[in-house]
Amino acid sequence: MELKYKIFPYPVLADYLDDYVNVKFSVNVTLNHIGSKIKIDSKYELDDQQLNELIDQGKAEVINHYECPATAFRTVQVLTRGNNEYSISDAMINGKLQVCSFIIAKTEIANYSNVNFHSDYRGLKFTFDPGNIIAVGGETDFDVIKSRDELVNTESIFSIVKNMDESSEEFIVEFDGKDKIIVTVPFEVYALYKNLSLKYRNRELLNSMVIVPTLTYILEEIGKVDMETRYEEFSDLRWYKSLKKILLESYGVDIESQQFSDLNKLEYAQKLLNSPLINAFKTLEDTYDEMGDEDK
């Protein structure tokens, strides 16, 4: 959500508007990227007595709206007075994270007036519906840079290819003696997959449908090989090196150990791909919402 100096049909407290005089609302937001977690600290300042009273009465609340345009990630945090902390997995973010701060109405607020209104509004009364923006605390944009090697960059170890047999309806996985894991998808599916993959927001959806079951199969096949011979059989393959590295660094699991053999392979296939299922369903939900808006 980009503010772009939004104009409202009623007075709003914002630094780019003159609807209020001699009062301010601001939110200080800082971000720390530690490992795979993004930690956000926020603290708001509001020196308008009447707006503070609305918050104390539960009629209004201060919120941060978090959004990543590239991944379609969106969520809201309600702020309280003092320091506020919030954590997000960096798997949710690609590139820019936008933080927009507001005071919004929680309930209907009727006959609202404020002594700090600009003279143009003094004596006038307004009604706010639940969700209406009462004040804007500004927007802060952060560039999230992920330096660690991510398995979710599926192109690094997976190759999606077309099955030229048009009668085939299942995908096939090949990995023996190959630097990449080859996923051969049905003829009709290939074009759909490639078109969907052009949009970053669809990555989690495609990973859930194709890559998670593929990786589960790969992990299970590795687990079937004797621990003593896994290194000899797979160690020269790039995909194996990537799996070995991230399992050890992120989860403390040696792929050539009994600990790996005992793992729930489906669970770790999801973990290795930053658990894409939730975001996959959010992508579907957003897509259907957009289709519904177009039909209106």
C-alpha positions as CSV (number, residue, x, y, z in Angstrom):
1,M,0.0,0.0,0.0
2,E,1.5,3.3,-1.1
3,L,0.0,6.4,0.4
4,K,0.6,8.7,-2.5
5,Y,-0.8,11.7,-0.6
6,K,-4.3,10.2,-0.4
7,I,-7.1,12.7,0.0
8,F,-10.2,12.1,2.2
9,P,-13.8,13.4,2.2
10,Y,-13.4,14.3,5.8
11,P,-10.6,15.9,8.0
12,V,-7.7,13.6,8.6
13,L,-4.6,14.2,10.7
14,A,-1.6,13.8,8.4
15,D,1.7,15.7,7.9
16,Y,0.8,16.4,4.2
17,L,-2.7,17.8,5.1
18,D,-3.8,20.9,6.9
19,D,-7.0,19.5,8.3
20,Y,-5.6,19.8,11.8
21,V,-3.4,22.5,13.3
22,N,-0.7,22.4,16.0
23,V,-0.9,18.6,16.6
24,K,0.9,15.6,15.1
25,F,0.8,11.9,14.7
26,S,3.9,10.0,13.8
27,V,5.3,6.5,14.0
28,N,9.0,5.7,14.3
29,V,9.7,2.3,12.6
30,T,13.0,0.5,12.6
31,L,13.9,-2.8,11.0
32,N,16.6,-5.4,11.9
33,H,17.2,-8.4,9.7
34,I,18.6,-11.2,11.8
35,G,19.1,-14.6,10.2
36,S,15.8,-15.5,8.5
37,K,13.7,-13.2,10.7
38,I,12.8,-9.5,10.1
39,K,12.3,-7.8,13.4
40,I,10.3,-4.5,13.3
41,D,10.2,-2.1,16.2
42,S,7.6,0.7,16.3
43,K,6.6,3.5,18.6
44,Y,4.0,6.1,17.9
45,E,3.5,9.7,19.1
46,L,0.2,11.4,19.2
47,D,-0.4,14.7,20.9
48,D,-4.1,15.2,20.1
49,Q,-6.1,14.7,23.3
50,Q,-9.4,13.8,21.6
51,L,-7.9,11.1,19.3
52,N,-6.0,9.7,22.3
53,E,-9.4,9.5,24.1
54,L,-10.9,7.6,21.2
55,I,-8.1,5.0,21.4
56,D,-8.4,4.7,25.2
57,Q,-12.2,4.1,24.8
58,G,-11.6,1.4,22.2
59,K,-13.3,3.4,19.5
60,A,-10.1,3.7,17.4
61,E,-6.8,2.0,17.1
62,V,-3.3,2.6,15.8
63,I,-2.1,0.1,13.2
64,N,0.9,-0.7,11.0
65,H,0.0,-2.1,7.6
66,Y,2.9,-4.3,6.2
67,E,3.0,-5.1,2.5
68,C,5.5,-6.5,0.0
69,P,4.3,-5.7,-3.6
70,A,6.5,-8.5,-5.1
71,T,5.1,-11.4,-3.0
72,A,1.6,-10.0,-2.3
73,F,2.3,-10.4,1.5
74,R,0.0,-8.2,3.6
75,T,-0.7,-8.1,7.3
76,V,-1.7,-5.6,10.0
77,Q,-0.3,-5.1,13.5
78,V,-2.2,-3.2,16.2
79,L,0.1,-0.8,18.1
80,T,-0.1,0.0,21.8
81,R,1.6,2.9,23.6
82,G,5.3,2.4,24.2
83,N,7.5,0.0,22.2
84,N,6.0,-2.5,19.8
85,E,7.8,-5.5,18.3
86,Y,6.8,-7.6,15.3
87,S,8.6,-10.4,13.5
88,I,8.2,-11.6,9.9
89,S,10.0,-14.5,8.1
90,D,12.1,-13.0,5.3
91,A,10.6,-15.8,3.1
92,M,7.5,-13.6,2.9
93,I,9.5,-10.6,1.5
94,N,11.3,-10.1,-1.8
95,G,12.9,-6.7,-2.3
96,K,10.8,-3.9,-0.7
97,L,8.7,-4.0,2.5
98,Q,6.3,-1.1,2.9
99,V,5.1,0.0,6.3
100,C,2.2,2.4,6.5
101,S,0.8,3.6,9.8
102,F,-2.7,4.8,10.5
103,I,-5.3,5.5,13.2
104,I,-8.5,3.8,12.1
105,A,-12.0,3.7,13.5
106,K,-12.9,0.4,15.3
107,T,-16.5,1.3,15.7
108,E,-18.9,3.9,14.3
109,I,-17.9,7.3,15.7
110,A,-20.8,9.7,15.3
111,N,-20.9,13.5,15.6
112,Y,-17.1,13.8,15.8
113,S,-15.5,17.2,16.1
114,N,-12.1,18.3,17.2
115,V,-10.8,21.5,18.8
116,N,-7.7,21.2,16.6
117,F,-9.6,21.2,13.3
118,H,-8.5,23.8,10.8
119,S,-10.8,26.8,10.8
120,D,-12.5,25.5,7.7
121,Y,-13.9,22.5,9.7
122,R,-14.6,24.1,13.1
123,G,-18.2,23.7,14.1
124,L,-18.7,20.8,11.7
125,K,-19.3,17.2,12.9
126,F,-18.4,14.0,11.1
127,T,-19.3,10.3,11.3
128,F,-16.6,7.6,10.8
129,D,-17.5,4.0,9.9
130,P,-15.4,1.1,11.2
131,G,-12.2,0.9,9.2
132,N,-12.2,4.6,8.2
133,I,-8.8,6.2,8.4
134,I,-8.7,9.0,11.0
135,A,-5.0,9.8,10.9
136,V,-2.0,8.9,8.8
137,G,1.4,8.3,10.4
138,G,3.4,8.1,7.2
139,E,5.0,5.4,5.1
140,T,8.4,3.8,5.6
141,D,10.0,1.6,2.9
142,F,12.7,-0.9,3.6
143,D,14.9,-2.9,1.2
144,V,15.2,-6.4,2.5
145,I,18.4,-8.0,1.2
146,K,18.8,-11.8,1.8
147,S,22.4,-12.9,1.5
148,R,22.1,-16.5,2.5
149,D,21.8,-19.3,0.0
150,E,18.1,-20.1,-0.4
151,L,16.8,-23.4,-1.6
152,V,13.6,-21.5,-2.5
153,N,15.5,-20.2,-5.5
154,T,14.3,-23.3,-7.2
155,E,15.9,-22.6,-10.5
156,S,19.3,-23.2,-8.9
157,I,18.7,-27.0,-8.4
158,F,15.4,-27.8,-10.2
159,S,14.8,-27.8,-14.0
160,I,11.2,-27.9,-15.3
161,V,11.0,-29.5,-18.7
162,K,8.1,-30.4,-21.1
163,N,7.1,-34.0,-21.6
164,M,6.8,-34.4,-25.4
165,D,4.5,-37.3,-24.9
166,E,1.1,-35.5,-25.1
167,S,-0.7,-38.5,-23.6
168,S,1.2,-38.2,-20.3
169,E,-0.7,-36.7,-17.4
170,E,1.8,-37.1,-14.5
171,F,5.1,-35.4,-13.8
172,I,8.3,-37.4,-13.6
173,V,11.3,-36.7,-11.5
174,E,14.9,-37.7,-12.4
175,F,18.0,-37.0,-10.3
176,D,20.6,-39.7,-10.7
177,G,23.8,-38.4,-12.1
178,K,22.4,-34.9,-12.8
179,D,23.5,-31.5,-11.5
180,K,19.9,-30.4,-11.4
181,I,16.7,-32.3,-10.4
182,I,14.8,-32.7,-13.6
183,V,11.0,-32.4,-13.3
184,T,9.2,-33.4,-16.5
185,V,5.7,-32.0,-16.5
186,P,2.8,-32.9,-18.9
187,F,2.8,-31.2,-22.3
188,E,-0.2,-28.9,-21.5
189,V,1.1,-28.1,-18.0
190,Y,4.4,-26.8,-19.2
191,A,3.2,-23.6,-20.8
192,L,0.9,-22.9,-17.8
193,Y,3.7,-23.4,-15.4
194,K,6.1,-21.1,-17.3
195,N,3.4,-18.3,-17.6
196,L,2.5,-18.5,-13.9
197,S,6.2,-18.5,-12.9
198,L,6.7,-15.1,-14.5
199,K,5.0,-13.5,-11.5
200,Y,6.9,-13.7,-8.3
201,R,3.7,-13.9,-6.2
202,N,2.9,-17.3,-7.8
203,R,6.2,-18.9,-6.6
204,E,4.7,-20.3,-3.4
205,L,1.7,-21.7,-5.2
206,L,3.9,-23.5,-7.8
207,N,6.3,-24.7,-5.1
208,S,3.4,-26.2,-3.1
209,M,2.0,-28.0,-6.2
210,V,5.2,-29.3,-7.8
211,I,8.4,-28.7,-5.9
212,V,7.3,-29.9,-2.4
213,P,6.2,-33.3,-3.7
214,T,9.3,-33.5,-5.8
215,L,11.6,-32.6,-2.9
216,T,9.8,-35.0,-0.6
217,Y,10.4,-37.8,-3.1
218,I,14.1,-36.8,-3.4
219,L,14.6,-36.8,0.3
220,E,12.9,-40.2,0.7
221,E,15.1,-41.7,-2.1
222,I,18.2,-40.3,-0.4
223,G,17.1,-41.9,2.9
224,K,16.8,-45.3,1.2
225,V,20.5,-45.3,0.4
226,D,22.9,-46.6,3.1
227,M,24.5,-43.8,5.1
228,E,28.0,-45.1,4.1
229,T,27.3,-44.9,0.4
230,R,25.3,-41.6,0.2
231,Y,28.5,-39.5,0.0
232,E,30.0,-41.7,-2.8
233,E,26.7,-41.8,-4.8
234,F,25.6,-38.1,-4.6
235,S,28.5,-35.9,-3.4
236,D,29.5,-34.6,-6.8
237,L,26.0,-33.4,-7.7
238,R,25.1,-29.8,-7.2
239,W,21.6,-30.3,-6.0
240,Y,22.9,-32.7,-3.3
241,K,25.5,-30.2,-2.2
242,S,22.8,-27.5,-1.9
243,L,20.6,-29.8,0.2
244,K,23.4,-30.9,2.4
245,K,24.5,-27.3,3.0
246,I,21.1,-25.9,4.0
247,L,20.1,-28.9,6.1
248,L,23.3,-28.6,8.1
249,E,23.4,-24.8,8.4
250,S,19.7,-24.1,9.0
251,Y,18.6,-27.3,10.9
252,G,21.8,-28.9,12.2
253,V,21.0,-32.1,10.2
254,D,23.8,-34.0,8.5
255,I,22.3,-35.6,5.4
256,E,24.8,-38.5,5.7
257,S,23.6,-39.4,9.3
258,Q,20.9,-41.5,10.9
259,Q,19.3,-38.3,12.1
260,F,18.5,-37.5,8.5
261,S,17.2,-41.1,7.9
262,D,14.8,-40.6,10.7
263,L,13.4,-37.3,9.5
264,N,9.8,-36.7,8.4
265,K,10.7,-36.1,4.8
266,L,7.4,-34.3,3.9
267,E,7.8,-31.9,6.8
268,Y,11.4,-31.0,5.9
269,A,10.6,-30.7,2.2
270,Q,8.3,-27.9,3.2
271,K,10.8,-26.4,5.7
272,L,13.5,-26.3,3.0
273,L,11.2,-24.3,0.8
274,N,10.2,-21.9,3.6
275,S,6.8,-23.6,4.2
276,P,5.0,-22.3,1.1
277,L,1.5,-23.6,1.8
278,I,0.1,-20.6,3.7
279,N,1.3,-18.1,1.1
280,A,0.0,-20.4,-1.7
281,F,-3.5,-20.2,-0.3
282,K,-3.2,-16.4,0.2
283,T,-2.2,-16.1,-3.4
284,L,-5.3,-18.1,-4.4
285,E,-7.5,-16.0,-2.2
286,D,-6.1,-12.7,-3.5
287,T,-6.6,-14.0,-7.1
288,Y,-10.2,-14.8,-6.5
289,D,-10.8,-11.5,-4.8
290,E,-9.3,-9.7,-7.8
291,M,-11.6,-11.7,-10.1
292,G,-14.6,-10.8,-8.0
293,D,-13.7,-7.1,-8.1
294,E,-13.5,-7.3,-11.9
295,D,-17.0,-8.8,-12.0
296,K,-18.5,-6.0,-10.0
